[in-house]
């Protein structure tokens, strides 16, 4: 088998890998990007199908603490923060706007225009792309691939690995690389789902509410809480409000929902006391407290029979337990934690066991919620690893 010597190799054509390729090629390096899929950025495109959330426009300290562990990812995202992400998108001809919650989107909303412009820039900078190249092993600085043309090996001077985690394998993030690196002495933590929905066995009564959003609630699990919304699905609950608590729920914390986050307990009780004789409780909750059908259905589903005593009912509206049956499968999670342990890399994101090999994106054992944090983290780590590789 011929072994082709090259300057820089990036394995993985998602946001982290493409950002690494951009930094390397902008510095004049000859870069090859290899990906197992027929095209690049498949998970990126899926993320932008209903609106590409590029980043979150938030103060630096508030932004950094959303990453776990913050002391590791904080300095990295500070070097490519939300302002930098927005400037980068504009540089690709994609104007952006800030939504009411601080989330930042391209004006075009979808990911495809940005990805096309990005790939065009990389091509103009001399990047070579290799699709349907599946990384299968390595030995003594040689990286082996299965390709449509047969086995191929590359011998790069420097390498950046950005193969993603283990969620949505049909889009390319299979996690198969873990065994390759473990065989090379790299400490690999078990993969776990993150930013995922949770299962719940509903009664037949809830079927009419499948697909409906539950808006304007406060959700809490363990030490985590936040305002948001979620969706009732046939399988359980999903959506941004649930994803933000996924780390605590994964660790066994119980979920509770404040259905009236804009009222304190006394105000809720006062509203309940205005119920007129002959008015059904459902009607009263709808008219006096403005609970919609989905919230009333959840209340009955989770706490029937409802307490007759008003103090207990008011407390229930403020702290409604929502029992769950477990997490969605890892293949349906938006992201994963686990992968390459922090102790296995230097501050430059270089593998201690494999000098000259850097890692970025979801391969690393870090976590962040949706809302632009995940994507910014991937872009920032790709940039960080490439800048480190240039300093060799």
C-alpha positions as CSV (number, residue, x, y, z in Angstrom):
1,X,0.0,0.0,0.0
2,X,1.3,3.4,-1.0
3,X,1.6,6.0,1.9
4,X,1.1,9.6,0.8
5,X,3.1,12.2,2.8
6,X,1.1,15.4,3.3
7,X,1.4,18.5,5.4
8,X,-1.9,18.8,7.4
9,X,-4.7,16.2,7.7
10,X,-8.1,17.0,9.2
11,X,-10.3,14.0,9.8
12,X,-13.9,15.0,10.1
13,X,-15.9,17.5,8.0
14,X,-18.2,19.0,10.5
15,X,-17.9,22.5,12.1
16,X,-14.8,21.8,14.2
17,X,-12.9,20.1,11.4
18,X,-13.8,22.7,8.8
19,X,-12.8,25.5,11.2
20,X,-9.5,23.8,11.7
21,X,-9.0,23.5,8.0
22,X,-9.8,27.2,7.5
23,X,-7.2,28.3,10.1
24,X,-4.5,26.0,8.7
25,X,-5.1,26.8,5.0
26,X,-5.3,30.6,5.8
27,X,-1.8,30.3,7.2
28,X,-0.6,28.8,3.9
29,X,-0.6,25.1,4.9
30,X,-1.7,22.4,2.5
31,X,-4.7,20.7,4.0
32,X,-6.5,17.5,3.3
33,X,-10.0,17.1,4.9
34,X,-11.2,13.5,5.0
35,X,-14.7,12.4,5.9
36,X,-16.5,9.1,5.9
37,X,-19.8,10.6,4.5
38,X,-20.6,11.4,0.9
39,X,-20.7,15.2,1.8
40,X,-19.6,17.5,4.5
41,X,-21.4,19.0,7.4
42,X,-24.4,16.6,7.5
43,X,-25.1,17.1,11.2
44,X,-24.5,20.8,10.8
45,X,-27.1,20.9,8.0
46,X,-29.6,18.9,10.1
47,X,-29.1,21.4,13.0
48,X,-30.0,24.2,10.7
49,X,-33.0,22.6,9.1
50,X,-35.5,24.6,11.3
51,X,-33.2,27.5,11.9
52,X,-29.4,27.5,12.4
53,X,-28.7,28.7,15.9
54,X,-25.1,29.9,15.4
55,X,-24.4,31.2,18.9
56,X,-25.9,33.0,21.9
57,X,-25.4,36.7,22.3
58,X,-24.6,36.8,26.0
59,X,-22.0,38.5,28.3
60,X,-18.7,36.6,28.3
61,X,-18.9,35.3,31.9
62,X,-22.5,34.3,31.5
63,X,-21.6,32.5,28.2
64,X,-18.6,30.7,29.5
65,X,-20.3,29.1,32.6
66,X,-22.7,27.2,30.3
67,X,-19.8,24.9,29.3
68,X,-18.8,22.0,31.5
69,X,-16.1,22.1,32.7
70,X,-16.1,25.9,32.4
71,X,-12.4,26.3,33.4
72,X,-11.4,24.1,30.4
73,X,-13.7,25.4,27.7
74,X,-14.0,28.9,29.0
75,X,-10.6,30.2,27.8
76,X,-11.1,28.5,24.4
77,X,-14.5,30.0,23.7
78,X,-13.2,33.4,24.9
79,X,-10.8,33.3,22.0
80,X,-13.7,32.8,19.6
81,X,-16.7,34.3,21.4
82,X,-20.2,35.0,20.1
83,X,-19.1,38.4,18.6
84,X,-16.3,36.6,16.7
85,X,-18.7,33.9,15.5
86,X,-21.1,36.6,14.2
87,X,-18.2,38.4,12.4
88,X,-17.1,35.1,10.9
89,X,-20.6,34.4,9.5
90,X,-20.8,37.9,8.1
91,X,-17.4,37.4,6.4
92,X,-19.0,34.5,4.6
93,X,-21.7,36.8,3.3
94,X,-24.3,35.6,5.8
95,X,-25.9,38.4,7.8
96,X,-27.2,37.5,11.2
97,X,-29.8,38.6,13.6
98,X,-30.4,38.3,17.4
99,X,-33.7,36.7,18.5
100,X,-35.6,37.9,21.5
101,X,-33.9,35.3,23.7
102,X,-30.4,36.2,22.6
103,X,-30.0,33.4,20.2
104,X,-28.2,34.4,17.0
105,X,-29.3,33.1,13.5
106,X,-28.3,33.8,9.9
107,X,-30.9,35.9,8.2
108,X,-31.3,33.1,5.7
109,X,-32.0,30.8,8.7
110,X,-30.9,27.6,7.1
111,X,-27.3,26.2,7.3
112,X,-26.9,25.4,3.6
113,X,-26.1,28.9,2.3
114,X,-23.4,29.3,5.0
115,X,-21.9,25.9,4.4
116,X,-21.7,26.5,0.7
117,X,-19.9,29.8,1.2
118,X,-17.6,28.1,3.7
119,X,-16.7,25.3,1.5
120,X,-16.1,27.7,-1.4
121,X,-13.7,29.7,0.8
122,X,-11.8,26.6,1.8
123,X,-11.5,25.5,-1.8
124,X,-10.2,29.0,-2.7
125,X,-7.6,28.6,0.1
126,X,-6.4,25.3,-1.5
127,X,-8.0,22.8,0.8
128,X,-8.4,19.3,-0.7
129,X,-11.5,17.4,0.2
130,X,-11.8,13.6,0.4
131,X,-15.3,12.1,0.9
132,X,-16.2,8.5,1.6
133,X,-12.9,8.1,3.4
134,X,-13.5,6.2,6.6
135,X,-10.6,6.3,9.1
136,X,-10.0,2.7,10.3
137,X,-6.6,2.8,12.1
138,X,-3.2,4.3,12.6
139,X,0.3,3.1,13.2
140,X,3.6,5.0,13.6
141,X,2.3,8.3,12.2
142,X,0.3,6.6,9.4
143,X,-3.4,7.1,9.1
144,X,-5.3,4.3,7.4
145,X,-8.6,4.7,5.5
146,X,-11.1,2.6,3.7
147,X,-12.1,4.4,0.5
148,X,-14.2,3.7,-2.6
149,X,-10.9,3.1,-4.4
150,X,-9.6,0.7,-1.8
151,X,-7.3,1.0,1.3
152,X,-5.3,4.2,1.4
153,X,-2.9,5.6,4.0
154,X,-1.7,9.2,4.7
155,X,1.4,10.3,6.6
156,X,0.7,13.9,7.7
157,X,3.1,16.2,9.5
158,X,0.3,17.3,11.7
159,X,-3.2,16.0,12.2
160,X,-6.5,17.3,13.7
161,X,-9.2,14.9,14.6
162,X,-12.7,16.2,14.6
163,X,-15.0,13.2,14.1
164,X,-17.8,14.2,16.5
165,X,-19.3,12.3,19.3
166,X,-21.7,9.3,19.1
167,X,-25.1,10.8,18.5
168,X,-27.0,10.7,15.2
169,X,-24.7,8.0,13.6
170,X,-26.6,8.1,10.4
171,X,-25.2,11.6,9.9
172,X,-21.6,10.4,10.5
173,X,-21.0,10.7,14.3
174,X,-20.6,7.1,15.1
175,X,-17.9,7.2,17.8
176,X,-16.0,4.4,16.1
177,X,-12.8,6.3,16.6
178,X,-12.9,5.6,20.3
179,X,-11.5,2.1,19.9
180,X,-8.7,3.3,17.5
181,X,-7.5,5.9,20.0
182,X,-7.9,3.6,23.0
183,X,-5.6,1.2,21.3
184,X,-3.1,4.0,21.1
185,X,-3.2,4.6,24.9
186,X,-5.7,7.5,24.9
187,X,-8.0,7.7,27.9
188,X,-11.6,7.4,26.6
189,X,-14.6,8.1,28.8
190,X,-17.9,6.2,28.0
191,X,-20.3,8.1,25.8
192,X,-23.5,9.4,27.3
193,X,-26.4,11.2,25.7
194,X,-26.7,14.9,26.2
195,X,-29.3,17.5,25.1
196,X,-31.8,14.7,24.6
197,X,-35.5,14.2,25.3
198,X,-36.9,12.0,28.0
199,X,-39.3,9.1,27.8
200,X,-42.7,9.1,29.5
201,X,-45.5,6.6,29.3
202,X,-48.6,8.7,28.8
203,X,-52.2,7.7,29.3
204,X,-54.4,7.5,26.2
205,X,-55.9,10.9,27.2
206,X,-52.7,12.6,26.3
207,X,-52.6,11.5,22.7
208,X,-54.6,14.6,21.6
209,X,-51.7,16.8,22.9
210,X,-48.8,15.1,21.2
211,X,-46.7,17.6,19.3
212,X,-48.0,20.6,21.4
213,X,-45.6,23.0,23.0
214,X,-45.8,23.8,26.7
215,X,-44.7,27.4,26.9
216,X,-43.7,29.9,29.5
217,X,-42.7,27.5,32.3
218,X,-39.8,27.2,34.7
219,X,-38.2,23.8,34.8
220,X,-35.9,22.5,37.5
221,X,-33.9,19.4,38.1
222,X,-31.4,19.1,40.9
223,X,-29.3,22.3,41.0
224,X,-30.3,23.3,37.5
225,X,-33.3,25.4,36.6
226,X,-34.4,27.7,33.8
227,X,-37.2,29.4,31.9
228,X,-38.2,27.8,28.6
229,X,-40.6,25.5,26.9
230,X,-40.8,21.9,25.8
231,X,-42.9,19.7,23.6
232,X,-45.2,16.8,24.5
233,X,-44.3,13.9,22.2
234,X,-45.7,10.4,21.8
235,X,-42.5,9.2,23.4
236,X,-42.2,11.7,26.2
237,X,-40.9,15.3,26.5
238,X,-38.3,17.1,24.4
239,X,-37.2,20.6,23.4
240,X,-34.9,23.3,24.7
241,X,-36.2,23.5,28.2
242,X,-35.6,19.8,28.7
243,X,-32.3,19.8,27.0
244,X,-31.0,22.5,29.3
245,X,-31.5,20.1,32.3
246,X,-30.3,17.0,30.6
247,X,-27.1,16.8,32.7
248,X,-29.0,16.8,36.0
249,X,-31.7,14.5,34.7
250,X,-29.0,12.1,33.4
251,X,-27.6,12.0,36.9
252,X,-31.0,11.0,38.4
253,X,-32.5,14.3,39.5
254,X,-36.2,14.6,39.4
255,X,-38.0,17.0,37.1
256,X,-40.5,19.6,38.3
257,X,-42.4,22.3,36.4
258,X,-43.6,25.7,37.6
259,X,-46.7,26.2,35.4
260,X,-47.0,29.8,36.7
261,X,-43.5,31.3,36.7
262,X,-44.6,34.9,36.6
263,X,-46.7,34.6,39.8
264,X,-45.5,33.8,43.3
265,X,-47.3,31.2,45.5
266,X,-49.5,33.8,47.2
267,X,-50.7,35.3,44.0
268,X,-51.5,31.9,42.6
269,X,-53.6,31.0,45.7
270,X,-55.4,34.4,45.4
271,X,-56.4,33.6,41.9
272,X,-57.6,30.2,42.9
273,X,-59.8,31.7,45.6
274,X,-61.8,33.7,42.9
275,X,-63.5,30.5,41.6
276,X,-67.2,30.9,41.3
277,X,-69.7,28.3,42.4
278,X,-70.5,25.9,39.6
279,X,-67.4,26.7,37.6
280,X,-65.4,23.6,36.8
281,X,-61.8,23.6,38.0
282,X,-60.5,23.3,34.4
283,X,-62.5,26.3,33.3
284,X,-61.3,28.2,36.3
285,X,-57.7,27.3,35.6
286,X,-58.1,28.4,32.0
287,X,-59.8,31.7,32.8
288,X,-58.3,32.9,36.0
289,X,-54.7,31.5,35.6
290,X,-54.7,31.5,31.8
291,X,-53.5,27.9,31.6
292,X,-53.9,26.4,28.1
293,X,-55.1,23.0,27.3
294,X,-51.7,21.4,27.2
295,X,-50.8,22.7,30.7
296,X,-54.2,21.6,32.2
297,X,-53.7,18.2,30.6
298,X,-50.2,17.8,32.1
299,X,-51.5,18.8,35.5
300,X,-54.2,16.2,35.4
301,X,-51.8,13.6,33.9
302,X,-49.1,14.1,36.5
303,X,-51.1,14.8,39.7
304,X,-54.7,13.4,39.4
305,X,-56.7,13.5,41.6
306,X,-55.9,17.2,42.1
307,X,-55.9,18.4,45.7
308,X,-59.1,20.1,46.8
309,X,-57.3,22.3,49.4
310,X,-56.3,25.5,47.7
311,X,-52.8,25.8,49.4
312,X,-51.9,22.4,48.1
313,X,-53.3,23.1,44.6
314,X,-51.4,26.4,44.5
315,X,-48.2,24.6,45.5
316,X,-48.8,22.0,42.8
317,X,-49.1,24.6,40.2
318,X,-45.7,26.1,41.3
319,X,-44.0,22.7,41.7
320,X,-45.6,20.0,39.5
321,X,-43.6,16.8,39.5
322,X,-43.2,15.3,36.0
323,X,-42.0,11.7,36.4
324,X,-39.8,10.3,33.5
325,X,-39.0,6.8,32.4
326,X,-35.4,7.4,31.2
327,X,-33.6,9.2,28.4
328,X,-34.0,8.9,24.7
329,X,-31.5,6.6,23.1
330,X,-28.0,8.1,22.5
331,X,-28.6,7.8,18.7
332,X,-31.4,10.4,19.1
333,X,-29.5,12.8,21.3
334,X,-28.4,16.1,19.9
335,X,-24.9,15.7,21.4
336,X,-22.9,13.4,23.7
337,X,-20.5,13.7,26.6
338,X,-17.7,11.3,27.2
339,X,-15.0,10.6,24.6
340,X,-11.4,11.9,25.1
341,X,-10.7,12.7,28.7
342,X,-9.4,16.1,29.6
343,X,-6.3,14.4,31.2
344,X,-5.5,12.9,27.8
345,X,-4.8,16.2,26.1
346,X,-2.6,19.2,26.7
347,X,-3.9,22.7,27.1
348,X,-3.2,23.0,23.3
349,X,-5.6,20.0,22.7
350,X,-2.7,17.9,21.6
351,X,-3.0,14.2,22.6
352,X,-0.4,13.3,25.2
353,X,-0.1,9.8,23.8
354,X,0.2,11.0,20.2
355,X,2.4,14.1,19.8
356,X,1.4,16.1,16.6
357,X,-2.2,14.9,16.8
358,X,-4.8,17.4,18.0
359,X,-8.5,16.9,18.7
360,X,-11.5,19.2,18.6
361,X,-15.3,19.3,18.8
362,X,-17.5,16.7,20.4
363,X,-14.7,14.1,20.5
364,X,-13.6,15.8,23.7
365,X,-15.4,15.2,27.0
366,X,-17.2,18.5,27.5
367,X,-20.8,19.5,27.6
368,X,-23.0,22.5,26.8
369,X,-26.7,23.1,26.2
370,X,-28.3,23.9,22.9
371,X,-28.9,27.5,22.1
372,X,-25.7,28.2,20.1
373,X,-23.3,27.0,22.9
374,X,-22.6,23.6,21.3
375,X,-21.9,25.0,17.9
376,X,-19.7,27.8,19.2
377,X,-17.8,25.3,21.3
378,X,-17.1,23.2,18.2
379,X,-15.9,26.1,16.2
380,X,-13.8,27.5,19.0
381,X,-12.0,24.2,19.7
382,X,-11.4,23.6,16.0
383,X,-9.8,27.0,15.8
384,X,-7.8,26.5,19.0
385,X,-6.4,23.1,17.9
386,X,-5.4,24.4,14.5
387,X,-3.6,27.4,16.0
388,X,-1.7,25.1,18.3
389,X,-0.7,22.9,15.4
390,X,0.6,25.9,13.6
391,X,3.0,26.6,16.5
392,X,4.7,23.3,16.1
